[in-house]
């Protein structure tokens, strides 16, 4: 995952992958068939790791607003670190490969749709519990929130000051939770 996040799919060489995995090229080909197979395995692992992070954050027995704020704070920490290992592998791979590999695009889109749905379910629960009063659907709120995270991650590549990223995250939080009760 780290090699693909650092250099992208096209620029990651077999030498990079052998260094990152500690495996010989033959072992990589035997286990994953090719570089693309290793990318698919990396994407699956990345999604499993993110699912764990999201479940831990949104599974807490605290208000929805605090869960959302905590999650955004985690994203900002990742963005501020400028560590390629903390980049979003899904969006990086999607941006690079969407036009070239429909299967990879569809797999990534399915992962992202699942993430949207988790957020939408959390927004809906907050609406149902009276934590949020809005005329927007939970899916629209989730999509807007995710779009904002994509924007934060992309904007972070220009290395703004941490305060700038925190302010943008705060604005995103307010925009999606403005009517919290």
N, CA and C atoms as an extended XYZ file, in Angstrom:
543
Properties=species:S:1:pos:R:3:atomname:S:1:resname:S:1:resid:I:1 pbc="F F F"
N         0.832       -1.194        0.000 N   UNK     1
C         0.000        0.000        0.000 CA  UNK     1
C         0.873        1.252        0.000 C   UNK     1
N         1.902        1.242        0.844 N   UNK     2
C         2.740        2.429        0.976 CA  UNK     2
C         3.438        2.765       -0.336 C   UNK     2
N         3.937        1.751       -1.028 N   UNK     3
C         4.624        1.995       -2.305 CA  UNK     3
C         3.665        2.610       -3.316 C   UNK     3
N         2.458        2.072       -3.427 N   UNK     4
C         1.478        2.606       -4.373 CA  UNK     4
C         1.028        4.009       -3.967 C   UNK     4
N         0.904        4.262       -2.670 N   UNK     5
C         0.491        5.591       -2.223 CA  UNK     5
C         1.592        6.618       -2.463 C   UNK     5
N         2.838        6.195       -2.315 N   UNK     6
C         3.947        7.129       -2.461 CA  UNK     6
C         4.182        7.535       -3.914 C   UNK     6
N         4.104        6.563       -4.821 N   UNK     7
C         4.479        6.839       -6.209 CA  UNK     7
C         3.332        6.718       -7.204 C   UNK     7
N         2.226        6.152       -6.773 N   UNK     8
C         1.160        5.868       -7.720 CA  UNK     8
C         1.422        4.530       -8.390 C   UNK     8
N         0.418        4.039       -9.061 N   UNK     9
C         0.516        2.712       -9.682 CA  UNK     9
C         1.553        2.691      -10.797 C   UNK     9
N         1.470        3.603      -11.730 N   UNK    10
C         2.333        3.578      -12.911 CA  UNK    10
C         3.807        3.738      -12.556 C   UNK    10
N         4.118        4.571      -11.584 N   UNK    11
C         5.516        4.853      -11.250 CA  UNK    11
C         6.108        3.886      -10.235 C   UNK    11
N         5.280        2.994       -9.689 N   UNK    12
C         5.791        2.007       -8.746 CA  UNK    12
C         6.396        0.860       -9.545 C   UNK    12
N         7.672        0.644       -9.353 N   UNK    13
C         8.376       -0.402      -10.094 CA  UNK    13
C         8.347       -1.720       -9.325 C   UNK    13
N         8.730       -2.774      -10.006 N   UNK    14
C         8.828       -4.063       -9.339 CA  UNK    14
C         9.902       -3.985       -8.248 C   UNK    14
N        10.944       -3.219       -8.476 N   UNK    15
C        11.982       -3.029       -7.462 CA  UNK    15
C        11.386       -2.359       -6.219 C   UNK    15
N        10.520       -1.363       -6.423 N   UNK    16
C         9.840       -0.722       -5.293 CA  UNK    16
C         9.000       -1.729       -4.518 C   UNK    16
N         8.314       -2.589       -5.253 N   UNK    17
C         7.429       -3.566       -4.613 CA  UNK    17
C         8.211       -4.641       -3.862 C   UNK    17
N         9.335       -5.076       -4.429 N   UNK    18
C        10.137       -6.071       -3.712 CA  UNK    18
C        10.718       -5.453       -2.439 C   UNK    18
N        11.106       -4.191       -2.519 N   UNK    19
C        11.631       -3.510       -1.332 CA  UNK    19
C        10.533       -3.336       -0.280 C   UNK    19
N         9.351       -2.940       -0.720 N   UNK    20
C         8.243       -2.689        0.217 CA  UNK    20
C         7.716       -3.973        0.865 C   UNK    20
N         7.693       -5.069        0.094 N   UNK    21
C         7.121       -6.313        0.613 CA  UNK    21
C         8.155       -7.245        1.224 C   UNK    21
N         9.428       -7.066        0.830 N   UNK    22
C        10.454       -7.996        1.279 CA  UNK    22
C        10.429       -9.314        0.515 C   UNK    22
N         9.621       -9.373       -0.541 N   UNK    23
C         9.500      -10.589       -1.353 CA  UNK    23
C        10.346      -10.473       -2.617 C   UNK    23
N        10.730      -11.601       -3.141 N   UNK    24
C        11.409      -11.633       -4.434 CA  UNK    24
C        10.373      -11.448       -5.530 C   UNK    24
N        10.768      -10.920       -6.695 N   UNK    25
C         9.807      -10.724       -7.790 CA  UNK    25
C         9.030      -11.992       -8.139 C   UNK    25
N         9.702      -13.120       -8.143 N   UNK    26
C         9.014      -14.380       -8.450 CA  UNK    26
C         7.920      -14.704       -7.449 C   UNK    26
N         8.176      -14.397       -6.187 N   UNK    27
C         7.165      -14.641       -5.147 CA  UNK    27
C         5.966      -13.718       -5.332 C   UNK    27
N         6.238      -12.480       -5.725 N   UNK    28
C         5.143      -11.533       -5.967 CA  UNK    28
C         4.292      -12.023       -7.128 C   UNK    28
N         4.948      -12.451       -8.217 N   UNK    29
C         4.200      -12.954       -9.374 CA  UNK    29
C         3.434      -14.223       -9.028 C   UNK    29
N         4.032      -15.079       -8.212 N   UNK    30
C         3.350      -16.322       -7.825 CA  UNK    30
C         2.120      -16.033       -6.973 C   UNK    30
N         2.258      -15.105       -6.045 N   UNK    31
C         1.155      -14.807       -5.117 CA  UNK    31
C         0.084      -13.909       -5.729 C   UNK    31
N         0.490      -12.963       -6.602 N   UNK    32
C        -0.450      -11.942       -7.067 CA  UNK    32
C        -0.608      -11.887       -8.588 C   UNK    32
N         0.074      -12.737       -9.313 N   UNK    33
C         0.074      -12.803      -10.773 CA  UNK    33
C         0.867      -11.669      -11.420 C   UNK    33
N         0.644      -10.430      -10.958 N   UNK    34
C         1.306       -9.281      -11.569 CA  UNK    34
C         1.154       -8.066      -10.643 C   UNK    34
N         1.665       -6.950      -11.093 N   UNK    35
C         1.594       -5.716      -10.295 CA  UNK    35
C         0.142       -5.321      -10.039 C   UNK    35
N        -0.709       -5.499      -11.021 N   UNK    36
C        -2.130       -5.159      -10.874 CA  UNK    36
C        -2.779       -6.010       -9.783 C   UNK    36
N        -2.431       -7.295       -9.744 N   UNK    37
C        -2.956       -8.174       -8.699 CA  UNK    37
C        -2.536       -7.725       -7.317 C   UNK    37
N        -1.297       -7.254       -7.222 N   UNK    38
C        -0.820       -6.732       -5.947 CA  UNK    38
C        -1.554       -5.444       -5.586 C   UNK    38
N        -1.830       -4.603       -6.590 N   UNK    39
C        -2.616       -3.387       -6.332 CA  UNK    39
C        -4.002       -3.749       -5.803 C   UNK    39
N        -4.649       -4.724       -6.415 N   UNK    40
C        -5.984       -5.130       -5.950 CA  UNK    40
C        -5.927       -5.641       -4.511 C   UNK    40
N        -4.891       -6.398       -4.173 N   UNK    41
C        -4.736       -6.875       -2.798 CA  UNK    41
C        -4.470       -5.702       -1.851 C   UNK    41
N        -3.670       -4.747       -2.301 N   UNK    42
C        -3.388       -3.560       -1.476 CA  UNK    42
C        -4.659       -2.753       -1.253 C   UNK    42
N        -5.471       -2.608       -2.300 N   UNK    43
C        -6.737       -1.881       -2.158 CA  UNK    43
C        -7.650       -2.578       -1.154 C   UNK    43
N        -7.714       -3.902       -1.233 N   UNK    44
C        -8.559       -4.654       -0.300 CA  UNK    44
C        -8.080       -4.468        1.139 C   UNK    44
N        -6.775       -4.533        1.351 N   UNK    45
C        -6.230       -4.337        2.696 CA  UNK    45
C        -6.484       -2.915        3.184 C   UNK    45
N        -6.308       -1.962        2.288 N   UNK    46
C        -6.555       -0.564        2.633 CA  UNK    46
C        -8.009       -0.379        3.081 C   UNK    46
N        -8.927       -0.956        2.338 N   UNK    47
C       -10.349       -0.849        2.683 CA  UNK    47
C       -10.618       -1.508        4.035 C   UNK    47
N       -10.025       -2.658        4.272 N   UNK    48
C       -10.201       -3.316        5.572 CA  UNK    48
C        -9.691       -2.423        6.701 C   UNK    48
N        -8.532       -1.797        6.483 N   UNK    49
C        -7.983       -0.888        7.509 CA  UNK    49
C        -8.898        0.314        7.721 C   UNK    49
N        -9.401        0.893        6.643 N   UNK    50
C       -10.303        2.053        6.749 CA  UNK    50
C       -11.623        1.665        7.396 C   UNK    50
N       -12.127        0.488        7.060 N   UNK    51
C       -13.370        0.022        7.687 CA  UNK    51
C       -13.197       -0.076        9.197 C   UNK    51
N       -12.035       -0.555        9.624 N   UNK    52
C       -11.751       -0.647       11.053 CA  UNK    52
C       -11.733        0.743       11.677 C   UNK    52
N       -11.085        1.695       10.992 N   UNK    53
C       -11.017        3.070       11.486 CA  UNK    53
C       -12.414        3.690       11.570 C   UNK    53
N       -13.201        3.523       10.520 N   UNK    54
C       -14.548        4.101       10.492 CA  UNK    54
C       -15.436        3.450       11.546 C   UNK    54
N       -15.344        2.129       11.676 N   UNK    55
C       -16.150        1.432       12.686 CA  UNK    55
C       -15.789        1.888       14.089 C   UNK    55
N       -14.491        2.063       14.333 N   UNK    56
C       -14.069        2.521       15.659 CA  UNK    56
C       -14.578        3.928       15.939 C   UNK    56
N       -14.519        4.774       14.930 N   UNK    57
C       -14.936        6.164       15.123 CA  UNK    57
C       -16.453        6.291       15.238 C   UNK    57
N       -17.161        5.680       14.312 N   UNK    58
C       -18.617        5.847       14.286 CA  UNK    58
C       -19.352        4.838       15.167 C   UNK    58
N       -18.614        3.882       15.730 N   UNK    59
C       -19.234        2.924       16.635 CA  UNK    59
C       -19.238        3.386       18.079 C   UNK    59
N       -18.637        4.540       18.332 N   UNK    60
C       -18.576        5.059       19.692 CA  UNK    60
C       -19.966        5.491       20.159 C   UNK    60
N       -20.180        5.386       21.442 N   UNK    61
C       -21.459        5.773       22.036 CA  UNK    61
C       -21.411        7.227       22.480 C   UNK    61
N       -21.143        8.100       21.524 N   UNK    62
C       -21.134        9.539       21.764 CA  UNK    62
C       -22.023       10.169       20.707 C   UNK    62
N       -22.253       11.442       20.812 N   UNK    63
C       -23.131       12.100       19.851 CA  UNK    63
C       -22.575       11.977       18.435 C   UNK    63
N       -23.474       12.033       17.475 N   UNK    64
C       -23.066       11.971       16.078 CA  UNK    64
C       -22.114       13.113       15.752 C   UNK    64
N       -22.413       14.287       16.245 N   UNK    65
C       -21.569       15.452       15.964 CA  UNK    65
C       -20.136       15.214       16.430 C   UNK    65
N       -19.966       14.635       17.589 N   UNK    66
C       -18.630       14.370       18.100 CA  UNK    66
C       -17.941       13.258       17.299 C   UNK    66
N       -18.706       12.238       16.907 N   UNK    67
C       -18.129       11.179       16.061 CA  UNK    67
C       -17.634       11.762       14.745 C   UNK    67
N       -18.443       12.617       14.142 N   UNK    68
C       -18.079       13.239       12.883 CA  UNK    68
C       -16.851       14.134       13.052 C   UNK    68
N       -16.830       14.904       14.121 N   UNK    69
C       -15.701       15.791       14.409 CA  UNK    69
C       -14.426       14.984       14.628 C   UNK    69
N       -14.516       13.898       15.388 N   UNK    70
C       -13.355       13.050       15.631 CA  UNK    70
C       -12.813       12.460       14.333 C   UNK    70
N       -13.720       12.047       13.464 N   UNK    71
C       -13.298       11.479       12.188 CA  UNK    71
C       -12.598       12.534       11.333 C   UNK    71
N       -13.177       13.716       11.275 N   UNK    72
C       -12.537       14.800       10.521 CA  UNK    72
C       -11.168       15.152       11.100 C   UNK    72
N       -11.059       15.151       12.414 N   UNK    73
C        -9.766       15.427       13.044 CA  UNK    73
C        -8.728       14.390       12.620 C   UNK    73
N        -9.127       13.132       12.521 N   UNK    74
C        -8.211       12.088       12.064 CA  UNK    74
C        -7.759       12.350       10.623 C   UNK    74
N        -8.675       12.758        9.773 N   UNK    75
C        -8.350       13.049        8.377 CA  UNK    75
C        -7.357       14.209        8.310 C   UNK    75
N        -7.583       15.245        9.095 N   UNK    76
C        -6.676       16.394        9.096 CA  UNK    76
C        -5.281       15.977        9.563 C   UNK    76
N        -5.203       15.148       10.589 N   UNK    77
C        -3.898       14.664       11.058 CA  UNK    77
C        -3.187       13.930        9.924 C   UNK    77
N        -3.919       13.104        9.196 N   UNK    78
C        -3.329       12.397        8.061 CA  UNK    78
C        -2.842       13.381        7.001 C   UNK    78
N        -3.640       14.380        6.712 N   UNK    79
C        -3.271       15.372        5.695 CA  UNK    79
C        -2.071       16.199        6.116 C   UNK    79
N        -2.031       16.601        7.371 N   UNK    80
C        -0.948       17.448        7.869 CA  UNK    80
C         0.371       16.677        7.897 C   UNK    80
N         0.302       15.385        8.095 N   UNK    81
C         1.525       14.597        8.219 CA  UNK    81
C         2.343       14.576        6.931 C   UNK    81
N         1.679       14.812        5.787 N   UNK    82
C         2.355       14.753        4.484 CA  UNK    82
C         3.045       13.410        4.290 C   UNK    82
N         2.601       12.414        4.989 N   UNK    83
C         3.161       11.070        4.907 CA  UNK    83
C         2.406       10.311        3.834 C   UNK    83
N         3.110        9.844        2.818 N   UNK    84
C         2.428        9.134        1.728 CA  UNK    84
C         1.691        7.909        2.233 C   UNK    84
N         2.154        7.338        3.341 N   UNK    85
C         1.483        6.171        3.898 CA  UNK    85
C         0.108        6.517        4.447 C   UNK    85
N        -0.156        7.809        4.644 N   UNK    86
C        -1.455        8.227        5.158 CA  UNK    86
C        -2.343        8.817        4.073 C   UNK    86
N        -1.881        8.769        2.836 N   UNK    87
C        -2.696        9.249        1.721 CA  UNK    87
C        -3.850        8.275        1.502 C   UNK    87
N        -4.833        8.693        0.758 N   UNK    88
C        -5.966        7.811        0.467 CA  UNK    88
C        -5.650        7.010       -0.788 C   UNK    88
N        -5.394        5.736       -0.610 N   UNK    89
C        -5.058        4.871       -1.736 CA  UNK    89
C        -6.213        4.775       -2.722 C   UNK    89
N        -7.439        4.781       -2.226 N   UNK    90
C        -8.598        4.669       -3.127 CA  UNK    90
C        -8.677        5.849       -4.080 C   UNK    90
N        -8.598        7.053       -3.546 N   UNK    91
C        -8.719        8.219       -4.424 CA  UNK    91
C        -7.499        8.356       -5.328 C   UNK    91
N        -6.323        8.017       -4.808 N   UNK    92
C        -5.119        8.089       -5.637 CA  UNK    92
C        -5.228        7.112       -6.800 C   UNK    92
N        -5.608        5.880       -6.532 N   UNK    93
C        -5.737        4.878       -7.589 CA  UNK    93
C        -6.878        5.226       -8.535 C   UNK    93
N        -7.968        5.735       -8.002 N   UNK    94
C        -9.097        6.111       -8.845 CA  UNK    94
C        -8.708        7.229       -9.799 C   UNK    94
N        -8.025        8.240       -9.285 N   UNK    95
C        -7.592        9.348      -10.138 CA  UNK    95
C        -6.636        8.884      -11.226 C   UNK    95
N        -5.782        7.943      -10.887 N   UNK    96
C        -4.774        7.485      -11.844 CA  UNK    96
C        -5.314        6.460      -12.842 C   UNK    96
N        -6.183        5.573      -12.404 N   UNK    97
C        -6.542        4.419      -13.220 CA  UNK    97
C        -7.965        4.401      -13.764 C   UNK    97
N        -8.802        5.340      -13.365 N   UNK    98
C       -10.227        5.292      -13.721 CA  UNK    98
C       -10.472        5.160      -15.216 C   UNK    98
N        -9.714        5.860      -16.001 N   UNK    99
C        -9.928        5.841      -17.450 CA  UNK    99
C        -9.253        4.654      -18.129 C   UNK    99
N        -8.309        4.006      -17.455 N   UNK   100
C        -7.527        2.950      -18.075 CA  UNK   100
C        -7.987        1.551      -17.712 C   UNK   100
N        -8.624        1.386      -16.570 N   UNK   101
C        -8.955        0.045      -16.089 CA  UNK   101
C       -10.342        0.072      -15.455 C   UNK   101
N       -11.331       -0.330      -16.244 N   UNK   102
C       -12.719       -0.276      -15.761 CA  UNK   102
C       -12.946       -1.157      -14.543 C   UNK   102
N       -12.313       -2.316      -14.514 N   UNK   103
C       -12.522       -3.223      -13.384 CA  UNK   103
C       -12.003       -2.604      -12.086 C   UNK   103
N       -10.800       -2.043      -12.130 N   UNK   104
C       -10.251       -1.390      -10.937 CA  UNK   104
C       -11.139       -0.219      -10.550 C   UNK   104
N       -11.574        0.573      -11.541 N   UNK   105
C       -12.469        1.704      -11.264 CA  UNK   105
C       -13.742        1.226      -10.577 C   UNK   105
N       -14.340        0.151      -11.088 N   UNK   106
C       -15.582       -0.352      -10.511 CA  UNK   106
C       -15.386       -0.883       -9.093 C   UNK   106
N       -14.255       -1.548       -8.858 N   UNK   107
C       -13.959       -2.056       -7.517 CA  UNK   107
C       -13.811       -0.891       -6.539 C   UNK   107
N       -13.040        0.124       -6.932 N   UNK   108
C       -12.852        1.282       -6.062 CA  UNK   108
C       -14.170        2.004       -5.837 C   UNK   108
N       -14.951        2.176       -6.890 N   UNK   109
C       -16.249        2.840       -6.737 CA  UNK   109
C       -17.152        2.081       -5.775 C   UNK   109
N       -17.109        0.753       -5.806 N   UNK   110
C       -17.927       -0.026       -4.877 CA  UNK   110
C       -17.475        0.202       -3.435 C   UNK   110
N       -16.176        0.211       -3.214 N   UNK   111
C       -15.663        0.499       -1.872 CA  UNK   111
C       -16.128        1.879       -1.415 C   UNK   111
N       -16.006        2.872       -2.294 N   UNK   112
C       -16.400        4.236       -1.937 CA  UNK   112
C       -17.905        4.336       -1.694 C   UNK   112
N       -18.702        3.621       -2.479 N   UNK   113
C       -20.153        3.615       -2.265 CA  UNK   113
C       -20.500        3.023       -0.899 C   UNK   113
N       -19.787        1.975       -0.519 N   UNK   114
C       -20.016        1.390        0.808 CA  UNK   114
C       -19.707        2.402        1.906 C   UNK   114
N       -18.640        3.164        1.723 N   UNK   115
C       -18.269        4.196        2.687 CA  UNK   115
C       -19.332        5.287        2.730 C   UNK   115
N       -19.813        5.706        1.563 N   UNK   116
C       -20.899        6.698        1.518 CA  UNK   116
C       -22.107        6.192        2.297 C   UNK   116
N       -22.419        4.915        2.110 N   UNK   117
C       -23.603        4.353        2.760 CA  UNK   117
C       -23.448        4.324        4.277 C   UNK   117
N       -22.266        3.981        4.763 N   UNK   118
C       -22.015        3.995        6.214 CA  UNK   118
C       -22.249        5.396        6.771 C   UNK   118
N       -21.697        6.391        6.085 N   UNK   119
C       -21.894        7.770        6.532 CA  UNK   119
C       -23.361        8.181        6.429 C   UNK   119
N       -24.013        7.807        5.327 N   UNK   120
C       -25.430        8.148        5.154 CA  UNK   120
C       -26.267        7.516        6.265 C   UNK   120
N       -25.969        6.271        6.620 N   UNK   121
C       -26.697        5.597        7.699 CA  UNK   121
C       -26.502        6.340        9.017 C   UNK   121
N       -25.280        6.805        9.265 N   UNK   122
C       -25.011        7.569       10.487 CA  UNK   122
C       -25.738        8.907       10.472 C   UNK   122
N       -25.726        9.584        9.320 N   UNK   123
C       -26.483       10.837        9.212 CA  UNK   123
C       -27.971       10.575        9.433 C   UNK   123
N       -28.484        9.501        8.847 N   UNK   124
C       -29.911        9.205        8.994 CA  UNK   124
C       -30.263        8.918       10.447 C   UNK   124
N       -29.418        8.194       11.119 N   UNK   125
C       -29.654        7.919       12.530 CA  UNK   125
C       -29.668        9.222       13.340 C   UNK   125
N       -28.748       10.132       13.005 N   UNK   126
C       -28.718       11.430       13.696 CA  UNK   126
C       -29.980       12.233       13.409 C   UNK   126
N       -30.470       12.171       12.176 N   UNK   127
C       -31.717       12.855       11.816 CA  UNK   127
C       -32.882       12.237       12.575 C   UNK   127
N       -32.951       10.901       12.566 N   UNK   128
C       -34.035       10.196       13.251 CA  UNK   128
C       -34.031       10.451       14.750 C   UNK   128
N       -32.833       10.612       15.314 N   UNK   129
C       -32.713       10.857       16.754 CA  UNK   129
C       -32.884       12.331       17.117 C   UNK   129
N       -33.102       13.165       16.109 N   UNK   130
C       -33.299       14.582       16.357 CA  UNK   130
C       -32.012       15.356       16.600 C   UNK   130
N       -30.861       14.744       16.320 N   UNK   131
C       -29.592       15.447       16.491 CA  UNK   131
C       -29.361       16.456       15.371 C   UNK   131
N       -29.927       16.199       14.222 N   UNK   132
C       -29.797       17.093       13.070 CA  UNK   132
C       -31.189       17.406       12.550 C   UNK   132
N       -31.437       18.661       12.296 N   UNK   133
C       -32.678       19.094       11.644 CA  UNK   133
C       -32.271       19.644       10.285 C   UNK   133
N       -32.716       18.986        9.224 N   UNK   134
C       -32.299       19.381        7.878 CA  UNK   134
C       -33.363       18.980        6.871 C   UNK   134
N       -33.350       19.664        5.733 N   UNK   135
C       -34.221       19.261        4.636 CA  UNK   135
C       -33.431       18.466        3.597 C   UNK   135
N       -32.143       18.267        3.855 N   UNK   136
C       -31.305       17.482        2.960 CA  UNK   136
C       -31.374       16.013        3.361 C   UNK   136
N       -31.240       15.144        2.363 N   UNK   137
C       -31.264       13.717        2.669 CA  UNK   137
C       -29.942       13.302        3.313 C   UNK   137
N       -29.986       12.211        4.035 N   UNK   138
C       -28.771       11.704        4.676 CA  UNK   138
C       -27.720       11.342        3.623 C   UNK   138
N       -28.157       10.841        2.467 N   UNK   139
C       -27.216       10.501        1.406 CA  UNK   139
C       -26.568       11.759        0.829 C   UNK   139
N       -27.347       12.829        0.662 N   UNK   140
C       -26.773       14.093        0.186 CA  UNK   140
C       -25.753       14.645        1.182 C   UNK   140
N       -26.063       14.581        2.462 N   UNK   141
C       -25.115       15.039        3.479 CA  UNK   141
C       -23.838       14.211        3.453 C   UNK   141
N       -23.992       12.891        3.331 N   UNK   142
C       -22.818       12.012        3.282 CA  UNK   142
C       -21.975       12.288        2.046 C   UNK   142
N       -22.627       12.461        0.918 N   UNK   143
C       -21.879       12.741       -0.320 CA  UNK   143
C       -21.131       14.064       -0.220 C   UNK   143
N       -21.765       15.068        0.336 N   UNK   144
C       -21.115       16.369        0.500 CA  UNK   144
C       -19.913       16.250        1.438 C   UNK   144
N       -20.098       15.509        2.514 N   UNK   145
C       -19.026       15.294        3.478 CA  UNK   145
C       -17.845       14.587        2.813 C   UNK   145
N       -18.125       13.536        2.056 N   UNK   146
C       -17.070       12.787        1.366 CA  UNK   146
C       -16.377       13.672        0.336 C   UNK   146
N       -17.147       14.459       -0.397 N   UNK   147
C       -16.557       15.382       -1.357 CA  UNK   147
C       -15.600       16.337       -0.641 C   UNK   147
N       -15.983       16.801        0.516 N   UNK   148
C       -15.124       17.681        1.293 CA  UNK   148
C       -13.842       17.000        1.731 C   UNK   148
N       -13.930       15.735        2.096 N   UNK   149
C       -12.729       14.993        2.482 CA  UNK   149
C       -11.811       14.813        1.275 C   UNK   149
N       -12.390       14.492        0.112 N   UNK   150
C       -11.571       14.413       -1.110 CA  UNK   150
C       -10.848       15.736       -1.319 C   UNK   150
N       -11.575       16.822       -1.157 N   UNK   151
C       -10.992       18.143       -1.337 CA  UNK   151
C        -9.881       18.423       -0.344 C   UNK   151
N       -10.096       18.081        0.923 N   UNK   152
C        -9.061       18.272        1.938 CA  UNK   152
C        -7.795       17.494        1.581 C   UNK   152
N        -7.990       16.239        1.203 N   UNK   153
C        -6.836       15.394        0.871 CA  UNK   153
C        -6.086       15.949       -0.338 C   UNK   153
N        -6.826       16.390       -1.348 N   UNK   154
C        -6.196       16.941       -2.545 CA  UNK   154
C        -5.496       18.255       -2.229 C   UNK   154
N        -6.183       19.120       -1.511 N   UNK   155
C        -5.623       20.417       -1.148 CA  UNK   155
C        -4.367       20.251       -0.288 C   UNK   155
N        -4.342       19.223        0.543 N   UNK   156
C        -3.196       18.990        1.429 CA  UNK   156
C        -1.914       18.733        0.642 C   UNK   156
N        -2.037       18.274       -0.589 N   UNK   157
C        -0.840       18.033       -1.406 CA  UNK   157
C        -0.092       19.323       -1.719 C   UNK   157
N        -0.756       20.466       -1.602 N   UNK   158
C        -0.078       21.747       -1.823 CA  UNK   158
C         0.594       22.243       -0.536 C   UNK   158
N         0.555       21.433        0.518 N   UNK   159
C         1.221       21.679        1.790 CA  UNK   159
C         0.826       22.998        2.467 C   UNK   159
N        -0.462       23.216        2.642 N   UNK   160
C        -0.866       24.423        3.374 CA  UNK   160
C        -0.525       24.275        4.860 C   UNK   160
N        -0.611       25.366        5.548 N   UNK   161
C        -0.389       25.344        6.991 CA  UNK   161
C        -1.457       24.466        7.651 C   UNK   161
N        -1.102       23.767        8.733 N   UNK   162
C        -2.083       22.949        9.444 CA  UNK   162
C        -3.324       23.733        9.851 C   UNK   162
N        -3.143       24.996       10.215 N   UNK   163
C        -4.282       25.826       10.611 CA  UNK   163
C        -5.282       25.975        9.462 C   UNK   163
N        -4.773       26.078        8.244 N   UNK   164
C        -5.647       26.200        7.074 CA  UNK   164
C        -6.480       24.930        6.911 C   UNK   164
N        -5.828       23.771        7.018 N   UNK   165
C        -6.559       22.502        6.895 CA  UNK   165
C        -7.577       22.353        8.021 C   UNK   165
N        -7.197       22.731        9.230 N   UNK   166
C        -8.137       22.660       10.354 CA  UNK   166
C        -9.339       23.570       10.124 C   UNK   166
N        -9.100       24.768        9.602 N   UNK   167
C       -10.206       25.692        9.322 CA  UNK   167
C       -11.131       25.139        8.239 C   UNK   167
N       -10.545       24.546        7.209 N   UNK   168
C       -11.374       23.958        6.148 CA  UNK   168
C       -12.185       22.780        6.682 C   UNK   168
N       -11.560       21.966        7.517 N   UNK   169
C       -12.280       20.845        8.121 CA  UNK   169
C       -13.410       21.338        9.014 C   UNK   169
N       -13.164       22.402        9.755 N   UNK   170
C       -14.205       22.989       10.607 CA  UNK   170
C       -15.368       23.502        9.765 C   UNK   170
N       -15.054       24.107        8.633 N   UNK   171
C       -16.108       24.595        7.741 CA  UNK   171
C       -16.925       23.435        7.177 C   UNK   171
N       -16.245       22.368        6.801 N   UNK   172
C       -16.948       21.176        6.305 CA  UNK   172
C       -17.853       20.612        7.394 C   UNK   172
N       -17.355       20.542        8.595 N   UNK   173
C       -18.144       20.069        9.728 CA  UNK   173
C       -19.397       20.929        9.902 C   UNK   173
N       -19.218       22.246        9.885 N   UNK   174
C       -20.364       23.145       10.047 CA  UNK   174
C       -21.347       23.010        8.904 C   UNK   174
N       -20.845       22.845        7.695 N   UNK   175
C       -21.716       22.730        6.529 CA  UNK   175
C       -22.571       21.469        6.548 C   UNK   175
N       -22.068       20.417        7.183 N   UNK   176
C       -22.827       19.165        7.201 CA  UNK   176
C       -23.533       18.916        8.520 C   UNK   176
N       -23.289       19.757        9.513 N   UNK   177
C       -23.951       19.603       10.809 CA  UNK   177
C       -24.514       20.921       11.308 C   UNK   177
N       -24.770       21.845       10.407 N   UNK   178
C       -25.177       23.196       10.780 CA  UNK   178
C       -26.406       23.201       11.681 C   UNK   178
N       -27.303       22.279       11.417 N   UNK   179
C       -28.562       22.301       12.174 CA  UNK   179
C       -28.566       21.303       13.307 C   UNK   179
N       -27.414       21.094       13.906 N   UNK   180
C       -27.377       20.206       15.070 CA  UNK   180
C       -28.180       20.818       16.206 C   UNK   180
N       -28.878       19.972       16.910 N   UNK   181
C       -29.665       20.460       18.047 CA  UNK   181
C       -28.897       20.309       19.332 C   UNK   181
